[in-house]
Amino acid sequence: MKILVIGATGLVGSAVCARLATGGHDVIRAVRPGKQPAGGLGTWVEVDVARAVEPSDWLRYLEGTDAIVNCAGALQDGMRHNMTGVHAQGPRALFRACEQSGVRRIIHFSAIGVDRQQPSAFSRTKLSGDVALMETDLDWVILRPAVILGDAAFGSSALFRGLAALPFLPLMPSTGKLQVVQVDDVAETVVRLVDRTAPSKLSLEIVGPQQLEFDEIVARYRRWLGWPPAKHYLLPRPLANLLYRLGDFAGLLGWRPPVRSTAAREIVRGAVGDPTDWSAATGIRPLSLDDALARRPVSVQERWFAKLYFLKPVIFVLLPLFWISTGIVSLTSGFDQGVQLMLAGGAGRLAAASVIAGALADIVVGCAIALRRTARWGLYAAILVSLFYAAAGTAILPQLWNEPLGPLTKIWPILVLHLAALAILEER
């Protein structure tokens, strides 16, 4: 079959594409503009689901297509995310386009529990998309998975690994139980249900066989990684709320932290369900977390990732603060000292202008690193600016190499930190 997979670069989408391809299907990967699949494997098209709100926006992608798998989703509105568009408006237009083009088979990913409670805009928009599909006469299947885990470390799958590296485990208040499900089982579900002869007009809860507390999942990952049990501490609610708000702020800058206010609202009810209908429709017996981890030997790369997980946000907070603060200091309390240094180096009338230009460059670099969309270019600019400062300082004020605080010597470890930030920038 020729199958269009929407949201093909996510945890679920990438696994679904790989499994469909190994099953002999012709997979067309639909990705966000500018998000070419890694390695450019297979056929892919760029679609902004949130903006594709008319059937005409979809029709050109449906020619010759036998089935659709919609894996697109967003946790919360942000600089690059519009939940209403991604979950409701875009899919509604897609479903109408399928009716017009004759594409009958649609596998649509929703989320566990949205049909029972809608504590956030995430749930409400997800349910809106589900209802739009159920109102059609298409051969649809709605999959409502719980928290999905797998070999790839995206979202919650990454969060659990990162938390497992902490010797002191902070626990958020008011968290419900989870029936985590393995992404391989989810991908296999799509393979079995995308066939024209498979049952349709079904809504299935995709959940694992174990109901676990949040800390129990982290403990299993920690044991798998080969580390002793961690001590648990329940965070005071004001501190937990602050962390959620900081996550919201990071989301506004384009980053994707899993700890945001939507998660706070959704996690209260947990993610549990009944896998009976799912197993009956597919014959799949979901793998438990214990069995999944037992089948996968831990690697040094896993330990590296777990230990770097929380260092990454620290790095991307400190680097913008470093550059912005140096620029502000240069324009305020350190301005006169900066001018004197430039005069000592023979800058003459350009001394003040040089200090101002350098300060503004520092601030621009810091702001660029803070924004996810421009972070890579901000890091490149930071490296170039640092090298320029080293070269200019050597040419104009070579005595700075002999300063006891090492203002020029310290450029080199700063460069290394920027290179490390570039190495861990990508999340998928």
C-alpha positions, 0 to 999 in steps of 0.5 A, a space after each residue: 500500500 501507499 501510505 501517507 504518515 503525518 508527523 513522521 519525525 516524532 517518536 511514534 511517527 518515525 517508528 511507524 514509518 520504519 515498521 511500515 517500510 519493513 512490511 513492504 509498504 510505500 511510505 510517504 513521510 509528511 514532515 513540518 517545513 524545514 524538518 527533512 527526515 534524518 538521512 533523507 530516507 524514503 519519500 517525504 513531503 513538507 506539510 504544516 498541519 496547523 496551516 493546512 486547514 482547507 481540503 485543497 491544502 491536502 488533495 495534492 498529497 493524496 493522489 494514489 494514496 491508499 491510507 493515512 496515518 496521522 501521528 501529528 501532535 503538540 503538547 502545548 501552544 508555543 512559538 511553533 505550535 498551534 494545538 487547535 490547528 494540529 489537533 482539530 482544524 488541520 485533521 478536519 480538513 484532511 478528513 474532508 480531503 480524504 472523502 473527496 479523493 476516495 482515500 478510505 483508510 485512516 489511522 488517527 492518533 489521539 490520547 488516552 482519556 480524552 473521551 472521559 475528561 478534558 482538563 486542558 486545551 490539549 485534551 479538548 483539541 484532541 477530542 475535537 479532532 476525534 469527533 471530526 473523524 467519527 462524523 465521517 463515513 471513512 474507515 477510521 481507527 482512533 488510537 488512544 495511547 498512554 505514555 509511549 516509551 521506546 529505544 528513541 528518547 523523545 518526550 516522556 521517554 527521554 524524561 524518564 531516562 534523565 530523571 533516572 540519572 538523578 541521585 535525588 528524585 524530585 516528585 511532582 505532587 498529584 500524579 496519577 498512575 501510568 500504563 506505559 506502552 512500548 512504541 514497537 507495540 504501537 507501530 505493530 498496531 498500525 501495521 495490523 490495522 492499516 490493511 483494508 480488511 482490518 476492522 474499522 470505526 474503532 476507538 482503541 485504548 493503547 496501554 501497557 499491562 502494568 499500572 505504575 506510579 511515576 517514581 516506579 517507572 523511574 526506578 526501573 530505568 535507574 536499575 536498568 542503567 545500573 545505578 543504585 536506588 535514588 532517594 525520593 523527595 516530594 516537591 512543594 506545590 509552589 516549587 512544582 508550579 514554578 517549574 511548570 511555569 518555567 517550562 511554559 516560558 521555555 515553550 514560548 521560546 520554541 523549546 519542548 520541555 515535557 514539564 509544562 502546565 499542560 502536563 501538570 493538568 493531564 498528569 493528575 488523572 494519570 494515563 490508564 485504560 483497558 487494553 482488551 479491545 486493542 488486543 481483540 482487534 489486533 492480537 497484540 499482547 502488550 509488552 511490560 516495561 520490565 520485559 522491554 528493558 530486559 530485552 535491551 542491554 544498556 549501553 554507555 550511550 544510554 548513560 551519557 544521554 541520561 546524565 546529559 539530559 538535565 545538563 542541557 537545559 542548564 547549558 541553554 540557560 547559562 549561555 544566553 545569560 552569559 552573553 546577555 549579561 556581559 553585554 549589559 555590563 559592558 554598556 553600564 558599570 563596565 563601560 568606562 573600564 572597557 573604553 580605557 582598555 580600548 584606549 590603551 590598545 590604541 583604538 583612539 576615537 573608536 574606543 567607545 564605539 567599539 565597546 558599544 558594538 561589542 556589547 550589542 553583539 554579545 546581547 544579540 548572540 545571547 538572544 539568538 541562543 535563547 530562541 530555539 529557532 535561532 539557537 544553532 546560528 547563535 552558537 555559531 556566532 558565539 564561537 566566531 565572536 569568541 575567536 574574534 575577541 581572542 584574535 583582537 585581544 592578542 593583537 591590541 592588548 596582548 598583556 591580557 594573556 598575562 592577567 591573573 584572571 585569564 580573560 583571554 585564556 578562559 575563551 577556550 573552555 567557553 568555546 568547548 562548551 559551545 561546541 558541546 551545546 551544538 552536539 546536543 542541540 537536536 532532540 529528534 
